[in-house]
Amino acid sequence: MLNTASGRAAMAMVIACFASIAAGQEREPDPICADDRFVLMKPEAIDAVGSYRSTLGLCRASRGETAVAIRSFLMNGERGLLLVDPDRLTTRLARAVCWRCEDVGDDALGDTRLAAAIAQSSEPPPLLARGVFESAGLAHGKGPGSYVTADLCPSPYPLDRAFFDALVKAGPHTPLAIAISGLWLLRHPEDFAWLKALDESGALDILWVNHSFHHPYNPRAPDQRNFLLAPGTDVDAEVLDTERLLIANGVTPSVFFRFPGLVASAPLLQAVRRHHLVAVGADA
């Protein structure tokens, strides 16, 4: 965590970076960017999202809006950005042509909520005897109420729709965080389309949490050699390919990540931090 003095200095850096982007670039809003959303017309295969990479940029739109870019990609011949509001922690996909971005380091995030959440979620919890962390990441909120989450691991079984139907009865826009693995989406396209329709209709307000692509699991392996700690696991691909698949299927990845099995290590926590994601655990 940043102390008060360093926090003010870092935040001043953020403001200065945004100002430098804007300096000499003020112009009338481009009519082509009246709507800068990166919209997918129909579901695509994951390979349709190319040149997908982590980045960190302070960005400004022609109409004056600011955001932080954490990913850039190419799709249908156009470059897109995954943008984060550093205080609300919301994400959206935007057309890169409508934004001017300056590459920065982590310090440029200053004392924003995004910087604090990334730092706090990457702090190792108490080490268990077998050498791994359990429920790594943020597990408690500061406000009252409960957080409802669901994990979609690569199961062969169909979705338990009754659970989600019960949530819908709580009222429109009921918030729900779904930690989704890439293999689950590929194996259950109809269930995914059903969930996506609930979100788009306003019946639920779904936050799509990255749960890794393959979600490796060996029931005979100990935790220290299981899940993302399994030998040969490409952690970067597990993170980024899930986001690519979500984008190809018309939804926006959130800034959150949940470890398969809730099992992690210090290097895994740092890998997620390197991609500017907030790890979330559970309190049960």
BALOBA-1460 file (C-alpha; in Angstrom, 3 decimals):
// residues 284
<rec num="1" residu="m" x="0.000" y="0.000" z="0.000"/>
<rec num="2" residu="l" x="1.156" y="3.549" z="-0.684"/>
<rec num="3" residu="n" x="1.616" y="5.981" z="2.170"/>
<rec num="4" residu="t" x="-0.068" y="9.378" z="1.949"/>
<rec num="5" residu="a" x="2.913" y="11.320" z="0.629"/>
<rec num="6" residu="s" x="3.904" y="8.788" z="-1.998"/>
<rec num="7" residu="g" x="0.260" y="8.317" z="-2.934"/>
<rec num="8" residu="r" x="-0.151" y="12.038" z="-3.636"/>
<rec num="9" residu="a" x="3.042" y="12.049" z="-5.668"/>
<rec num="10" residu="a" x="1.993" y="9.031" z="-7.693"/>
<rec num="11" residu="m" x="-1.462" y="10.456" z="-8.312"/>
<rec num="12" residu="a" x="0.154" y="13.676" z="-9.503"/>
<rec num="13" residu="m" x="2.082" y="11.520" z="-11.976"/>
<rec num="14" residu="v" x="-1.203" y="10.047" z="-13.224"/>
<rec num="15" residu="i" x="-2.658" y="13.520" z="-13.755"/>
<rec num="16" residu="a" x="0.520" y="14.688" z="-15.459"/>
<rec num="17" residu="c" x="0.514" y="11.686" z="-17.795"/>
<rec num="18" residu="f" x="-3.084" y="12.278" z="-18.779"/>
<rec num="19" residu="a" x="-2.305" y="15.946" z="-19.286"/>
<rec num="20" residu="s" x="0.662" y="15.131" z="-21.508"/>
<rec num="21" residu="i" x="-1.549" y="12.937" z="-23.655"/>
<rec num="22" residu="a" x="-4.024" y="15.746" z="-24.033"/>
<rec num="23" residu="a" x="-1.460" y="18.509" z="-24.593"/>
<rec num="24" residu="g" x="-1.590" y="19.819" z="-28.100"/>
<rec num="25" residu="q" x="-4.169" y="17.225" z="-29.066"/>
<rec num="26" residu="e" x="-7.438" y="18.963" z="-28.233"/>
<rec num="27" residu="r" x="-9.721" y="18.704" z="-31.192"/>
<rec num="28" residu="e" x="-13.333" y="18.418" z="-32.129"/>
<rec num="29" residu="p" x="-14.747" y="14.946" z="-31.398"/>
<rec num="30" residu="d" x="-14.466" y="12.714" z="-34.443"/>
<rec num="31" residu="p" x="-17.964" y="11.769" z="-35.686"/>
<rec num="32" residu="i" x="-16.692" y="8.263" z="-36.366"/>
<rec num="33" residu="c" x="-16.023" y="7.937" z="-32.633"/>
<rec num="34" residu="a" x="-19.420" y="9.109" z="-31.427"/>
<rec num="35" residu="d" x="-19.742" y="5.484" z="-30.336"/>
<rec num="36" residu="d" x="-16.312" y="3.969" z="-29.651"/>
<rec num="37" residu="r" x="-17.555" y="0.567" z="-28.509"/>
<rec num="38" residu="f" x="-15.931" y="-2.485" z="-30.042"/>
<rec num="39" residu="v" x="-19.036" y="-4.445" z="-31.018"/>
<rec num="40" residu="l" x="-19.042" y="-8.062" z="-32.185"/>
<rec num="41" residu="m" x="-21.831" y="-8.899" z="-34.600"/>
<rec num="42" residu="k" x="-21.723" y="-12.685" z="-34.123"/>
<rec num="43" residu="p" x="-19.715" y="-15.241" z="-32.110"/>
<rec num="44" residu="e" x="-16.306" y="-16.043" z="-33.541"/>
<rec num="45" residu="a" x="-13.578" y="-18.610" z="-32.941"/>
<rec num="46" residu="i" x="-10.826" y="-17.638" z="-30.525"/>
<rec num="47" residu="d" x="-8.339" y="-17.217" z="-33.393"/>
<rec num="48" residu="a" x="-10.399" y="-14.247" z="-34.611"/>
<rec num="49" residu="v" x="-8.894" y="-12.271" z="-31.712"/>
<rec num="50" residu="g" x="-5.251" y="-11.837" z="-32.717"/>
<rec num="51" residu="s" x="-2.178" y="-9.966" z="-31.492"/>
<rec num="52" residu="y" x="-3.625" y="-10.151" z="-27.997"/>
<rec num="53" residu="r" x="-1.197" y="-8.763" z="-25.451"/>
<rec num="54" residu="s" x="-1.007" y="-7.205" z="-22.028"/>
<rec num="55" residu="t" x="-0.230" y="-3.536" z="-21.940"/>
<rec num="56" residu="l" x="-0.561" y="-0.640" z="-19.547"/>
<rec num="57" residu="g" x="-1.472" y="2.715" z="-20.987"/>
<rec num="58" residu="l" x="-3.074" y="5.907" z="-19.786"/>
<rec num="59" residu="c" x="-5.620" y="6.782" z="-22.446"/>
<rec num="60" residu="r" x="-7.761" y="9.745" z="-23.370"/>
<rec num="61" residu="a" x="-10.685" y="9.858" z="-25.779"/>
<rec num="62" residu="s" x="-11.272" y="12.764" z="-28.134"/>
<rec num="63" residu="r" x="-14.261" y="13.802" z="-26.008"/>
<rec num="64" residu="g" x="-12.064" y="14.050" z="-22.899"/>
<rec num="65" residu="e" x="-12.821" y="10.751" z="-21.148"/>
<rec num="66" residu="t" x="-9.860" y="8.941" z="-19.557"/>
<rec num="67" residu="a" x="-9.234" y="5.251" z="-18.846"/>
<rec num="68" residu="v" x="-6.466" y="2.689" z="-18.384"/>
<rec num="69" residu="a" x="-5.759" y="0.180" z="-21.173"/>
<rec num="70" residu="i" x="-4.641" y="-3.269" z="-19.978"/>
<rec num="71" residu="r" x="-4.981" y="-5.196" z="-23.284"/>
<rec num="72" residu="s" x="-4.742" y="-4.507" z="-26.985"/>
<rec num="73" residu="f" x="-5.846" y="-6.816" z="-29.806"/>
<rec num="74" residu="l" x="-6.779" y="-7.095" z="-33.473"/>
<rec num="75" residu="m" x="-10.149" y="-8.340" z="-34.658"/>
<rec num="76" residu="n" x="-11.907" y="-8.035" z="-38.013"/>
<rec num="77" residu="g" x="-9.069" y="-5.833" z="-39.223"/>
<rec num="78" residu="e" x="-9.441" y="-3.296" z="-36.426"/>
<rec num="79" residu="r" x="-7.425" y="-2.728" z="-33.280"/>
<rec num="80" residu="g" x="-9.289" y="-2.802" z="-29.994"/>
<rec num="81" residu="l" x="-8.530" y="-2.052" z="-26.369"/>
<rec num="82" residu="l" x="-9.696" y="-3.527" z="-23.078"/>
<rec num="83" residu="l" x="-10.147" y="-0.440" z="-20.912"/>
<rec num="84" residu="v" x="-10.502" y="-0.208" z="-17.140"/>
<rec num="85" residu="d" x="-11.985" y="2.585" z="-15.065"/>
<rec num="86" residu="p" x="-9.276" y="2.750" z="-12.368"/>
<rec num="87" residu="d" x="-11.700" y="3.836" z="-9.652"/>
<rec num="88" residu="r" x="-14.875" y="1.888" z="-10.464"/>
<rec num="89" residu="l" x="-12.978" y="-1.237" z="-11.650"/>
<rec num="90" residu="t" x="-15.359" y="-1.628" z="-14.584"/>
<rec num="91" residu="t" x="-14.117" y="-2.718" z="-18.015"/>
<rec num="92" residu="r" x="-15.200" y="-2.146" z="-21.581"/>
<rec num="93" residu="l" x="-14.009" y="-2.877" z="-25.089"/>
<rec num="94" residu="a" x="-13.217" y="0.157" z="-27.232"/>
<rec num="95" residu="r" x="-11.961" y="0.896" z="-30.719"/>
<rec num="96" residu="a" x="-8.330" y="1.959" z="-30.404"/>
<rec num="97" residu="v" x="-8.651" y="4.579" z="-33.153"/>
<rec num="98" residu="c" x="-10.852" y="6.626" z="-30.804"/>
<rec num="99" residu="w" x="-8.257" y="6.809" z="-28.015"/>
<rec num="100" residu="r" x="-4.775" y="8.244" z="-27.568"/>
<rec num="101" residu="c" x="-2.702" y="6.171" z="-25.160"/>
<rec num="102" residu="e" x="0.688" y="6.568" z="-23.535"/>
<rec num="103" residu="d" x="2.539" y="3.488" z="-22.285"/>
<rec num="104" residu="v" x="3.345" y="3.750" z="-18.582"/>
<rec num="105" residu="g" x="4.663" y="1.681" z="-15.699"/>
<rec num="106" residu="d" x="2.703" y="0.402" z="-12.720"/>
<rec num="107" residu="d" x="3.665" y="3.430" z="-10.624"/>
<rec num="108" residu="a" x="1.597" y="5.647" z="-12.914"/>
<rec num="109" residu="l" x="-1.600" y="4.126" z="-11.493"/>
<rec num="110" residu="g" x="-0.904" y="6.085" z="-8.320"/>
<rec num="111" residu="d" x="-3.302" y="5.557" z="-5.431"/>
<rec num="112" residu="t" x="-6.237" y="4.594" z="-7.604"/>
<rec num="113" residu="r" x="-8.591" y="1.873" z="-6.437"/>
<rec num="114" residu="l" x="-7.256" y="-0.360" z="-9.219"/>
<rec num="115" residu="a" x="-3.684" y="-0.087" z="-7.944"/>
<rec num="116" residu="a" x="-4.765" y="-0.791" z="-4.366"/>
<rec num="117" residu="a" x="-6.899" y="-3.789" z="-5.328"/>
<rec num="118" residu="i" x="-4.137" y="-5.342" z="-7.449"/>
<rec num="119" residu="a" x="-1.587" y="-4.858" z="-4.663"/>
<rec num="120" residu="q" x="-3.842" y="-6.211" z="-1.910"/>
<rec num="121" residu="s" x="-4.979" y="-9.214" z="-3.918"/>
<rec num="122" residu="s" x="-1.410" y="-10.245" z="-4.750"/>
<rec num="123" residu="e" x="-0.313" y="-10.316" z="-1.097"/>
<rec num="124" residu="p" x="0.309" y="-13.964" z="-0.138"/>
<rec num="125" residu="p" x="-2.123" y="-15.342" z="2.472"/>
<rec num="126" residu="p" x="-0.785" y="-17.589" z="5.250"/>
<rec num="127" residu="l" x="1.204" y="-20.467" z="3.796"/>
<rec num="128" residu="l" x="-0.318" y="-23.877" z="4.334"/>
<rec num="129" residu="a" x="1.789" y="-26.836" z="5.433"/>
<rec num="130" residu="r" x="1.809" y="-28.342" z="1.965"/>
<rec num="131" residu="g" x="3.408" y="-25.232" z="0.494"/>
<rec num="132" residu="v" x="0.512" y="-23.581" z="-1.345"/>
<rec num="133" residu="f" x="-1.937" y="-20.779" z="-0.686"/>
<rec num="134" residu="e" x="-5.643" y="-21.456" z="-0.382"/>
<rec num="135" residu="s" x="-8.361" y="-18.953" z="-1.281"/>
<rec num="136" residu="a" x="-5.691" y="-16.624" z="-2.637"/>
<rec num="137" residu="g" x="-6.849" y="-13.100" z="-3.430"/>
<rec num="138" residu="l" x="-9.505" y="-10.782" z="-2.051"/>
<rec num="139" residu="a" x="-12.141" y="-12.663" z="-0.035"/>
<rec num="140" residu="h" x="-13.983" y="-9.936" z="1.870"/>
<rec num="141" residu="g" x="-15.609" y="-6.639" z="0.932"/>
<rec num="142" residu="k" x="-15.782" y="-3.503" z="3.051"/>
<rec num="143" residu="g" x="-19.502" y="-2.941" z="2.720"/>
<rec num="144" residu="p" x="-22.538" y="-4.851" z="4.014"/>
<rec num="145" residu="g" x="-24.247" y="-7.645" z="2.121"/>
<rec num="146" residu="s" x="-23.143" y="-10.778" z="0.330"/>
<rec num="147" residu="y" x="-21.287" y="-11.474" z="-2.910"/>
<rec num="148" residu="v" x="-22.725" y="-14.272" z="-5.036"/>
<rec num="149" residu="t" x="-20.273" y="-16.075" z="-7.324"/>
<rec num="150" residu="a" x="-20.368" y="-19.225" z="-9.423"/>
<rec num="151" residu="d" x="-17.437" y="-21.171" z="-10.873"/>
<rec num="152" residu="l" x="-17.797" y="-22.814" z="-14.285"/>
<rec num="153" residu="c" x="-15.076" y="-25.455" z="-14.408"/>
<rec num="154" residu="p" x="-14.705" y="-27.735" z="-17.474"/>
<rec num="155" residu="s" x="-17.373" y="-30.178" z="-16.300"/>
<rec num="156" residu="p" x="-19.097" y="-32.595" z="-18.726"/>
<rec num="157" residu="y" x="-22.405" y="-31.950" z="-16.979"/>
<rec num="158" residu="p" x="-24.905" y="-29.318" z="-18.165"/>
<rec num="159" residu="l" x="-25.417" y="-26.064" z="-16.321"/>
<rec num="160" residu="d" x="-27.637" y="-26.126" z="-13.236"/>
<rec num="161" residu="r" x="-30.035" y="-23.525" z="-14.583"/>
<rec num="162" residu="a" x="-32.293" y="-23.726" z="-11.516"/>
<rec num="163" residu="f" x="-29.632" y="-21.886" z="-9.483"/>
<rec num="164" residu="f" x="-29.632" y="-18.975" z="-11.897"/>
<rec num="165" residu="d" x="-33.427" y="-18.988" z="-12.226"/>
<rec num="166" residu="a" x="-33.600" y="-18.534" z="-8.455"/>
<rec num="167" residu="l" x="-31.330" y="-15.505" z="-8.686"/>
<rec num="168" residu="v" x="-33.466" y="-14.001" z="-11.436"/>
<rec num="169" residu="k" x="-36.451" y="-14.115" z="-9.061"/>
<rec num="170" residu="a" x="-34.575" y="-11.767" z="-6.708"/>
<rec num="171" residu="g" x="-35.290" y="-8.952" z="-9.147"/>
<rec num="172" residu="p" x="-33.856" y="-7.386" z="-12.301"/>
<rec num="173" residu="h" x="-30.124" y="-6.747" z="-12.576"/>
<rec num="174" residu="t" x="-29.244" y="-9.051" z="-9.699"/>
<rec num="175" residu="p" x="-25.431" y="-8.913" z="-9.566"/>
<rec num="176" residu="l" x="-23.537" y="-12.151" z="-10.052"/>
<rec num="177" residu="a" x="-19.863" y="-12.878" z="-10.660"/>
<rec num="178" residu="i" x="-19.271" y="-15.940" z="-12.842"/>
<rec num="179" residu="a" x="-15.745" y="-17.347" z="-12.860"/>
<rec num="180" residu="i" x="-15.617" y="-19.007" z="-16.268"/>
<rec num="181" residu="s" x="-13.012" y="-21.338" z="-17.723"/>
<rec num="182" residu="g" x="-12.348" y="-21.412" z="-21.446"/>
<rec num="183" residu="l" x="-12.964" y="-25.144" z="-21.809"/>
<rec num="184" residu="w" x="-16.345" y="-24.819" z="-20.101"/>
<rec num="185" residu="l" x="-17.431" y="-22.236" z="-22.680"/>
<rec num="186" residu="l" x="-16.245" y="-24.400" z="-25.571"/>
<rec num="187" residu="r" x="-18.044" y="-27.472" z="-24.208"/>
<rec num="188" residu="h" x="-21.286" y="-25.700" z="-23.263"/>
<rec num="189" residu="p" x="-22.054" y="-23.099" z="-25.957"/>
<rec num="190" residu="e" x="-25.836" y="-23.342" z="-25.457"/>
<rec num="191" residu="d" x="-25.571" y="-22.818" z="-21.699"/>
<rec num="192" residu="f" x="-23.224" y="-19.892" z="-22.272"/>
<rec num="193" residu="a" x="-25.639" y="-18.335" z="-24.762"/>
<rec num="194" residu="w" x="-28.428" y="-18.742" z="-22.189"/>
<rec num="195" residu="l" x="-26.387" y="-16.956" z="-19.502"/>
<rec num="196" residu="k" x="-25.387" y="-14.228" z="-21.933"/>
<rec num="197" residu="a" x="-29.062" y="-13.670" z="-22.808"/>
<rec num="198" residu="l" x="-29.923" y="-13.293" z="-19.110"/>
<rec num="199" residu="d" x="-27.230" y="-10.646" z="-18.819"/>
<rec num="200" residu="e" x="-28.218" y="-8.763" z="-21.957"/>
<rec num="201" residu="s" x="-31.893" y="-8.748" z="-20.976"/>
<rec num="202" residu="g" x="-31.139" y="-7.262" z="-17.571"/>
<rec num="203" residu="a" x="-32.451" y="-10.295" z="-15.693"/>
<rec num="204" residu="l" x="-28.964" y="-10.652" z="-14.204"/>
<rec num="205" residu="d" x="-25.959" y="-8.331" z="-14.092"/>
<rec num="206" residu="i" x="-23.108" y="-10.733" z="-14.806"/>
<rec num="207" residu="l" x="-19.450" y="-9.953" z="-14.157"/>
<rec num="208" residu="w" x="-17.299" y="-12.351" z="-16.201"/>
<rec num="209" residu="v" x="-14.335" y="-13.442" z="-14.043"/>
<rec num="210" residu="n" x="-11.341" y="-15.202" z="-15.601"/>
<rec num="211" residu="h" x="-11.044" y="-18.761" z="-14.229"/>
<rec num="212" residu="s" x="-8.172" y="-19.862" z="-16.543"/>
<rec num="213" residu="f" x="-8.567" y="-21.565" z="-19.907"/>
<rec num="214" residu="h" x="-7.913" y="-25.260" z="-19.255"/>
<rec num="215" residu="h" x="-8.479" y="-25.315" z="-15.473"/>
<rec num="216" residu="p" x="-6.072" y="-28.264" z="-15.144"/>
<rec num="217" residu="y" x="-6.984" y="-30.746" z="-12.424"/>
<rec num="218" residu="n" x="-5.658" y="-34.189" z="-11.510"/>
<rec num="219" residu="p" x="-7.595" y="-35.852" z="-8.663"/>
<rec num="220" residu="r" x="-4.519" y="-37.940" z="-7.810"/>
<rec num="221" residu="a" x="-2.020" y="-35.062" z="-7.662"/>
<rec num="222" residu="p" x="-1.224" y="-33.040" z="-4.531"/>
<rec num="223" residu="d" x="-2.165" y="-29.362" z="-4.603"/>
<rec num="224" residu="q" x="1.432" y="-28.227" z="-4.993"/>
<rec num="225" residu="r" x="1.490" y="-30.011" z="-8.392"/>
<rec num="226" residu="n" x="-2.122" y="-29.461" z="-9.360"/>
<rec num="227" residu="f" x="-4.382" y="-26.831" z="-10.926"/>
<rec num="228" residu="l" x="-2.226" y="-23.986" z="-12.311"/>
<rec num="229" residu="l" x="0.715" y="-25.409" z="-10.358"/>
<rec num="230" residu="a" x="0.717" y="-28.499" z="-12.594"/>
<rec num="231" residu="p" x="4.063" y="-28.995" z="-14.374"/>
<rec num="232" residu="g" x="4.212" y="-27.463" z="-17.834"/>
<rec num="233" residu="t" x="1.339" y="-25.002" z="-17.291"/>
<rec num="234" residu="d" x="1.622" y="-21.824" z="-19.379"/>
<rec num="235" residu="v" x="0.100" y="-19.355" z="-16.944"/>
<rec num="236" residu="d" x="0.150" y="-16.426" z="-19.373"/>
<rec num="237" residu="a" x="-1.804" y="-18.441" z="-21.953"/>
<rec num="238" residu="e" x="-4.249" y="-19.618" z="-19.291"/>
<rec num="239" residu="v" x="-5.022" y="-15.982" z="-18.462"/>
<rec num="240" residu="l" x="-4.987" y="-14.377" z="-21.893"/>
<rec num="241" residu="d" x="-6.672" y="-17.120" z="-23.929"/>
<rec num="242" residu="t" x="-9.713" y="-17.040" z="-21.658"/>
<rec num="243" residu="e" x="-10.088" y="-13.329" z="-22.299"/>
<rec num="244" residu="r" x="-9.672" y="-13.839" z="-26.040"/>
<rec num="245" residu="l" x="-12.414" y="-16.461" z="-26.047"/>
<rec num="246" residu="l" x="-14.791" y="-14.237" z="-24.074"/>
<rec num="247" residu="i" x="-14.222" y="-11.335" z="-26.465"/>
<rec num="248" residu="a" x="-14.719" y="-13.615" z="-29.476"/>
<rec num="249" residu="n" x="-18.053" y="-14.645" z="-27.979"/>
<rec num="250" residu="g" x="-19.282" y="-11.117" z="-27.434"/>
<rec num="251" residu="v" x="-18.733" y="-10.424" z="-23.744"/>
<rec num="252" residu="t" x="-16.267" y="-8.206" z="-21.918"/>
<rec num="253" residu="p" x="-13.708" y="-9.748" z="-19.546"/>
<rec num="254" residu="s" x="-13.637" y="-8.168" z="-16.110"/>
<rec num="255" residu="v" x="-10.538" y="-7.111" z="-14.214"/>
<rec num="256" residu="f" x="-10.927" y="-10.081" z="-11.843"/>
<rec num="257" residu="f" x="-9.316" y="-13.540" z="-11.780"/>
<rec num="258" residu="r" x="-10.107" y="-16.586" z="-9.648"/>
<rec num="259" residu="f" x="-7.565" y="-19.396" z="-9.330"/>
<rec num="260" residu="p" x="-8.776" y="-22.907" z="-10.193"/>
<rec num="261" residu="g" x="-9.294" y="-24.811" z="-6.951"/>
<rec num="262" residu="l" x="-8.586" y="-21.495" z="-5.169"/>
<rec num="263" residu="v" x="-4.993" y="-22.789" z="-5.071"/>
<rec num="264" residu="a" x="-2.042" y="-20.516" z="-5.815"/>
<rec num="265" residu="s" x="1.593" y="-19.787" z="-5.026"/>
<rec num="266" residu="a" x="3.586" y="-16.579" z="-4.713"/>
<rec num="267" residu="p" x="4.780" y="-16.788" z="-8.361"/>
<rec num="268" residu="l" x="1.189" y="-17.356" z="-9.541"/>
<rec num="269" residu="l" x="-0.007" y="-14.313" z="-7.604"/>
<rec num="270" residu="q" x="2.704" y="-12.246" z="-9.238"/>
<rec num="271" residu="a" x="1.811" y="-13.594" z="-12.689"/>
<rec num="272" residu="v" x="-1.786" y="-12.430" z="-12.264"/>
<rec num="273" residu="r" x="-0.546" y="-9.082" z="-10.966"/>
<rec num="274" residu="r" x="1.681" y="-8.746" z="-14.042"/>
<rec num="275" residu="h" x="-1.466" y="-8.837" z="-16.185"/>
<rec num="276" residu="h" x="-3.062" y="-6.137" z="-13.991"/>
<rec num="277" residu="l" x="-5.829" y="-8.395" z="-12.723"/>
<rec num="278" residu="v" x="-7.362" y="-8.546" z="-9.255"/>
<rec num="279" residu="a" x="-7.332" y="-12.034" z="-7.735"/>
<rec num="280" residu="v" x="-10.488" y="-13.014" z="-5.850"/>
<rec num="281" residu="g" x="-10.759" y="-15.829" z="-3.358"/>
<rec num="282" residu="a" x="-13.712" y="-16.994" z="-1.274"/>
<rec num="283" residu="d" x="-14.599" y="-16.984" z="2.419"/>
<rec num="284" residu="a" x="-16.227" y="-20.417" z="2.529"/>
